[in-house]
Amino acid sequence: MQIPRDRVRFNVGGKTFETTSTTLANAGRDSMFGALLDDDWNIKSDGPEEYFIDRNPACFAVLLDLLRTGDLHIPLRIPEKQLYREASFYGLLDHVRAAKWGSFDGNRLALSGSVTGRAPGDGTAIRAGPDGGCCVAHGCMVHVYDWMLEQHPPINLNYQRINDVGYIDSENIVVSACERLGRGDGGMAVFNSSTGELRHKFQVTHDDQSKSFTAGALSFSSDYKIFASCKGRSNEYGIGVWDQVTGKQVDFFYESPGWSLGEADKLQWLQDSNCLMVATLFPKKDHCYISLLDFRDKNMAWCWSDYGIPHTLDEKRVLDAIAMEESSSICVVSQYYDLGFMDWRSNGGSVRWSSRSRLMKGRLQDEMCNPKLAMHGGQLFSSMNDSISVFCGPDWVLTSRLKRSYGGSICDFSIGGDRLFALHSEDNVFDVWQTPPGPIC
């Protein structure tokens, strides 16, 4: 008997399921089920009456129920990692994540797990991936984890020290590293996140010649550009720009006298302002330099430095900075764990230190890690010793604190894929924080 064309039948591992085009449409176009629907979200008329899929039927039943109801109920007999693998096969991993964890909220984050480090004591950076996984830089290695926190083959730079790392997309990771003197194989490269294989090396060209360079801080724009601070042995110090798709260098911003663009600690692309924030911070340099670069006319649209300001024992030095476009301001954090704010509409203005946004009492100790800043969903985050503080509201009031006693001070953290990843320095363990779902009404 022929079934109605608004229905479709699946034989999954020998068990039959029947559902409707409306249910399959909930999976979205990027899923396996979306490919079975026409432009009007109806079952394609030229398809078979029954599709055979050689996969686990118990997991299929859970995922089909998720598409029908929006709720995720995992029977005890089904290991969660098995369900995640099946969800990945069908293109439903985002649906499972959304059902299992609520919308990201820094004030409601709960520790969901920890992963022991592979190389104790030398973790330099952790970056959240777009698919809920992350990567961790350890010396000359990058360890990559998927959403299930299972490790992929590592990226190995053969004794080159890694300076920064970041995701282009879920399948491609950019790594910046120090040049190996005389070899010309420093700079940047793209690696496959699943296999660790080298895909492309980036070159810096000047006067139509390739130049050796060390790449530092990285940033990415929505129009597929890669920005990197570059320190060369010739006269190519500054910020290089490459096309993510072709790998070709498309621009270079040469540093001005007195500024250290080629040794920047942090880059941040500002989409609405069409500028790049570049920050060179203490203690890498004795003086801090923060600027907004406009690549359209090769102009430094805004800049600030504490150069010329006499530093006494009570003077606050800047250890990290982040741009906040909605308020046209730069937030900075000092070695005293104070948050300060600068209005970039006022060129060369002073820092307004906020007593209401102090992270903790006392001063940063030498053995502690420098605090880091991040923005996500209108909330401001800052690491401090072994915890992360969350600030909200127009006055950035401290609203909650994430603390984990195991692993020592936090040397870096990153937010993405509905998760916060925090990398600890002593045992090189990283923690995973997520927002639990709200109660079922």
Residue pairs with C-beta under 8 A, 6 or more apart in sequence:
2 49
3 9
3 18
3 49
5 42
5 43
5 45
6 20
6 21
6 22
6 42
6 43
7 18
7 19
7 20
7 21
7 43
8 18
8 19
8 20
8 21
8 24
8 36
8 43
8 47
8 51
9 16
9 17
9 18
9 49
9 50
9 51
10 16
10 17
10 18
10 19
10 50
10 51
10 52
10 53
10 60
11 17
11 50
11 51
11 52
11 53
12 52
12 53
12 55
12 56
12 57
12 60
13 53
13 54
13 55
13 56
13 57
13 60
14 57
15 57
15 60
16 50
17 57
17 60
17 61
17 64
19 64
19 67
19 68
21 37
21 41
21 42
21 43
22 41
23 64
23 67
23 68
24 33
24 34
24 36
24 37
24 43
24 67
25 34
25 37
25 41
26 67
26 68
26 70
26 95
27 33
27 34
27 67
27 90
27 91
27 92
27 95
28 34
28 91
30 91
31 90
31 91
31 92
32 89
32 90
32 91
33 67
33 90
33 91
34 91
36 43
36 44
36 47
36 51
37 43
37 44
38 44
38 45
53 60
55 86
55 89
56 82
56 86
58 75
58 77
58 78
59 78
59 82
59 83
59 86
59 87
60 86
62 72
62 73
62 74
62 75
62 78
62 83
63 83
63 86
63 87
63 90
63 92
63 95
63 96
65 71
65 73
66 72
66 92
66 95
66 96
66 99
67 92
67 95
70 99
71 99
71 440
72 96
72 99
72 100
74 80
74 83
81 148
81 150
83 96
84 93
84 96
84 147
84 148
85 148
87 93
87 95
87 96
93 131
93 132
93 147
97 132
97 147
97 417
97 418
98 418
99 437
100 437
101 418
101 434
101 435
101 436
101 437
102 108
102 435
102 436
102 437
102 438
103 418
103 435
104 376
104 377
104 415
104 418
104 419
104 435
105 377
105 379
105 435
106 376
106 377
106 379
106 381
106 390
106 392
106 399
106 400
106 402
106 420
107 379
107 390
107 392
107 399
107 400
108 435
108 436
109 390
109 400
109 402
109 420
109 433
109 434
109 435
110 433
110 434
110 435
110 436
111 402
111 404
111 431
111 432
111 433
112 419
112 432
112 433
112 434
113 149
113 431
113 432
114 404
114 406
114 407
114 429
114 430
114 431
114 432
115 145
115 149
115 429
115 430
115 432
116 427
116 428
116 429
117 123
117 136
117 138
117 424
117 427
117 428
117 429
117 430
118 136
118 138
118 141
118 143
118 154
118 428
119 138
119 139
119 141
119 428
120 426
120 427
120 428
121 425
121 426
121 428
122 138
122 139
122 428
123 136
123 137
123 138
123 411
123 412
123 423
123 424
123 425
123 428
123 430
124 137
124 138
124 139
124 162
124 163
124 411
124 412
125 136
125 137
125 162
125 164
125 165
125 412
125 423
126 134
126 135
126 136
126 137
126 412
126 413
126 414
126 421
126 422
126 423
126 430
127 134
127 135
127 165
127 166
127 167
127 414
127 416
128 134
128 414
128 415
128 416
128 417
128 419
128 420
128 421
129 135
129 167
129 170
129 193
129 416
129 417
130 167
130 169
130 170
130 416
130 417
131 146
131 147
131 170
131 417
132 146
132 147
132 416
132 417
132 418
132 419
133 144
133 145
133 146
133 147
133 149
133 170
133 417
134 144
134 145
134 414
134 416
134 419
134 421
134 430
135 142
135 143
135 144
135 145
135 155
135 165
135 167
135 173
135 193
136 142
136 143
136 145
136 423
136 428
136 430
137 162
137 164
137 165
137 175
138 428
139 161
139 162
140 156
140 157
140 158
140 159
140 160
140 161
140 162
140 177
141 154
141 155
141 156
141 157
141 162
142 154
142 155
142 157
142 162
142 165
142 173
142 175
142 191
143 151
143 154
144 151
144 152
144 153
144 154
144 155
144 173
144 193
144 194
144 196
145 151
145 152
146 152
147 417
149 432
152 193
152 194
152 195
152 196
153 194
153 195
153 196
154 196
155 173
155 175
155 191
155 196
156 196
157 175
157 177
159 180
160 177
160 178
160 180
160 185
160 186
161 177
161 178
162 175
162 176
162 177
163 176
163 177
163 178
163 214
163 215
163 216
163 217
164 175
164 176
164 215
164 216
164 217
164 218
164 228
165 173
165 174
165 175
165 176
165 218
166 173
166 174
166 218
166 219
166 220
167 173
167 174
167 193
168 174
168 190
168 220
168 226
168 244
170 193
171 192
171 193
171 194
172 190
172 191
172 192
172 193
172 199
173 190
173 191
173 192
173 193
174 188
174 189
174 190
174 191
174 218
174 220
174 226
175 188
175 189
175 190
175 191
176 187
176 188
176 215
176 216
176 217
176 218
176 228
177 186
177 187
177 188
177 189
177 214
177 215
178 186
178 214
179 185
179 186
179 187
179 212
179 213
179 214
179 233
180 186
184 210
184 212
185 201
186 212
186 213
186 214
186 215
187 201
187 202
187 203
187 204
187 212
187 213
187 214
187 215
187 230
188 201
188 202
188 215
188 218
188 226
188 228
188 242
189 198
189 199
189 200
189 201
189 202
190 198
190 199
190 200
190 202
190 247
191 197
191 198
191 199
192 199
200 247
201 247
202 215
202 226
202 228
202 240
202 242
202 247
202 249
203 210
203 211
203 249
204 210
204 211
204 213
204 230
204 232
204 236
204 240
204 249
204 252
205 211
205 249
206 232
206 234
206 235
206 236
206 252
211 232
211 233
211 234
211 236
212 232
212 233
213 230
213 231
213 232
213 233
213 236
213 240
214 230
214 231
214 232
215 228
215 229
215 230
215 240
216 228
216 229
216 230
216 231
216 262
216 263
216 264
216 265
217 228
217 229
217 264
217 265
217 266
217 267
218 226
218 227
218 228
218 267
219 226
219 227
219 228
219 267
219 268
219 269
219 276
220 226
220 227
220 244
220 269
221 227
221 269
221 271
222 269
222 271
224 243
224 244
224 245
225 241
225 242
225 243
225 244
225 250
225 269
226 241
226 242
226 243
226 244
227 239
227 240
227 241
227 267
227 269
227 276
228 239
228 240
228 242
228 267
229 238
229 239
229 261
229 262
229 263
229 264
229 267
229 278
230 236
230 237
230 238
230 239
230 240
230 252
230 262
231 237
231 262
231 263
232 262
235 254
236 252
236 254
237 254
237 255
237 261
237 262
238 252
238 253
238 254
238 255
238 261
238 262
239 252
239 253
239 255
239 261
239 262
239 264
239 267
239 276
239 278
239 293
240 249
240 251
240 252
241 249
241 250
241 251
241 252
241 253
241 295
242 248
242 249
242 250
243 250
251 295
253 261
253 276
253 293
253 295
253 298
254 261
255 261
255 262
256 300
258 307
259 280
259 289
259 291
259 300
259 303
259 305
260 280
260 285
260 289
261 278
261 280
261 291
261 293
263 280
263 284
263 285
264 278
264 279
264 280
265 279
265 280
265 281
265 284
265 320
266 277
266 278
266 279
266 281
266 320
266 321
266 322
267 276
267 277
267 278
267 279
268 276
268 277
268 279
268 322
268 323
269 276
269 277
270 276
270 277
270 292
270 323
270 325
271 325
272 325
273 292
273 325
274 294
274 296
275 292
275 293
275 294
275 301
275 302
276 292
276 293
276 295
277 290
277 291
277 292
277 293
277 321
277 322
277 323
277 330
278 289
278 290
278 291
278 292
278 293
279 288
279 289
279 290
279 320
279 321
280 288
280 289
280 290
281 288
281 318
281 319
281 320
281 321
282 288
282 317
282 318
282 319
282 335
283 317
283 319
283 370
287 305
287 306
287 307
288 304
288 305
288 306
288 317
288 318
288 321
289 303
289 304
289 305
289 307
290 303
290 304
290 305
290 318
290 321
290 330
290 332
290 342
291 300
291 302
291 303
291 304
292 300
292 301
292 302
292 303
292 323
292 344
293 299
293 300
293 301
294 300
294 301
302 344
302 347
303 347
303 348
304 330
304 342
304 348
304 349
306 317
306 318
309 315
311 317
316 334
316 335
316 336
316 338
316 340
316 351
316 353
317 334
317 335
318 332
318 333
318 334
318 340
318 351
319 332
319 333
319 334
319 335
319 364
319 370
319 371
320 332
320 333
320 370
320 371
320 372
320 373
320 382
321 330
321 331
321 332
321 333
321 373
322 330
322 331
322 373
322 374
322 375
322 380
323 329
323 330
323 331
323 344
324 330
324 331
324 375
324 380
326 378
328 343
328 344
328 345
329 341
329 342
329 343
329 344
330 341
330 342
330 344
331 339
331 340
331 341
331 373
331 380
331 396
332 339
332 340
332 341
332 342
332 351
332 373
333 339
333 340
333 359
333 371
333 373
333 382
334 340
334 353
335 363
335 364
336 358
336 362
336 363
336 364
337 358
337 359
337 360
337 361
337 362
337 363
337 364
337 371
337 384
338 353
338 354
338 355
338 357
338 358
338 359
339 353
339 354
339 357
339 358
339 359
339 380
339 382
339 391
339 396
340 351
340 352
340 353
340 354
341 351
341 352
341 354
341 396
342 349
342 350
342 351
342 352
343 349
354 395
354 396
356 395
356 396
356 397
356 398
357 391
357 395
357 396
357 397
357 398
358 398
359 371
359 382
359 384
359 389
359 398
360 384
360 385
364 370
364 371
367 409
368 385
368 409
369 383
369 385
369 409
369 410
369 411
369 412
369 425
371 382
371 383
371 384
372 382
372 383
372 410
372 412
372 413
373 380
373 381
373 382
374 380
374 381
374 382
374 413
374 414
374 415
375 381
376 415
378 392
379 390
379 391
379 392
380 390
380 391
380 392
380 396
381 388
381 389
381 390
381 391
381 413
381 415
381 420
382 388
382 389
382 391
383 389
383 410
383 412
383 413
383 422
384 410
385 409
385 410
386 403
386 404
386 405
386 407
386 408
386 409
386 410
386 424
387 401
387 402
387 403
387 404
387 410
388 401
388 402
388 403
388 410
388 413
388 420
388 422
389 398
389 400
389 401
389 402
390 398
390 399
390 400
390 401
390 402
391 397
391 398
391 399
392 399
393 399
402 420
402 422
402 433
404 422
404 424
404 431
406 424
406 427
406 429
407 424
407 425
407 426
407 427
407 428
407 429
407 431
408 424
408 425
408 426
408 427
409 424
409 425
409 426
410 422
410 423
410 424
410 425
411 423
411 424
411 425
412 422
412 423
413 420
413 421
413 422
413 423
414 420
414 421
415 421
418 434
418 435
419 432
419 433
419 434
420 432
420 433
420 434
421 430
421 431
421 432
421 433
422 430
422 431
422 433
423 429
423 430
424 430
424 431
